[in-house]
Amino acid sequence: MTFRDVANLIDNFLAKRITFKKFEDDFLAIYLNEYEKFTEEEQDFMDNINEKTEYTSGKVTEEERNYDWITHDEFQKWLEDYKQKNIKFWKGQ
């Protein structure tokens, strides 16, 4: 498992080739089982994604919005922006 696998998973989600559920399941499997294989910088990158997925839902109530919950579509937009801010991970692959 390399960061290239994580980057491919992100790219597949952003291209809408996989659903949020599939992304979340696959990302969590990598995060829980492969985390130690990544550099500290890669781990920090993945930590932020993991935290964001924990506050993502298909439907978000007003009360949940008060606690920074977002929808799947909002997560996709956030992840696209987050990828662009961290494009160095893609350029180094």
N, C-alpha and C positions, 0 to 999 in steps of 0.2 A: 504494500500500500504506500503510495506516494501522494504528495500534494496534488499532483496532476489528476489523480482520481477524484479528489475533492473539487478541483477546478472544473472537471468534466461534469460532475454532478450538478454544480451550480449552473454551468452553461446549459445543461439539458433542461433544468427547471426554468431558467430565464427564457429559453427558446420555446417553452411550453410543450416540450416533448414528454415531460412527466408532470404529475400532479403535485400539489403541495404535500399531500399525504405521503406519496412515494419519496419525495425529497426529504421530508422530515424523518421518515423511517430509515432511509439509507444513510442520511447524515448522522442520525443518532447512533446507528450501528458503528459507523466509523469513529464518531466522537467517543463512544464508550469503550470500544475494543481496540482502537488503533492510536489513540491520543498520544501515547508516549513515543511513538515513532516520528512525530513531527517536531520541528524546531520550536523554540520558545515563541518566536514571532508568528509562526504558523498557528501555534496553539492559541495565541491571543486573538488572531483573526477568527479562528473557529469558535472560541469562547463567546465572542460577540454575536455570531450567528446563532449559536445554541441558545443564548439568552433571549434573543429576539423571537426564536421559534416558540419558546415557552410562553410568550405573550401574544401569540397569533391564533386566531380562531376564524372559522367560516363566517360567523355572524358575531358582531360585537355590540353589546348593549351600551347605553350612555354611561352607566355605572362603571363598566369595564374600561371604557375610554378614559375615565378619571384615573385609572391605574395603568395607563399607557398601552392597553391592548390594541392590536391592529388586525385587520382582515387579511385574508390570503393575498388579495390583490395589492394591498398596501405593503405587505411583506415583500412581494415580488419587486415592487418599485424601490423599496428600501434596499433590497439585496443588489439590485442593479446599480444603485448609487454607491453602495458599500464596495462593490466590485470595482467600480471606476476609481474610487479613492485608494484602492489597494491593487491597482492593475499590475504593480511590480511582481506580484505572485504569478501572474499569467505570462508576463514577458520573460521571466526567468525559467520558464518551463521548457 
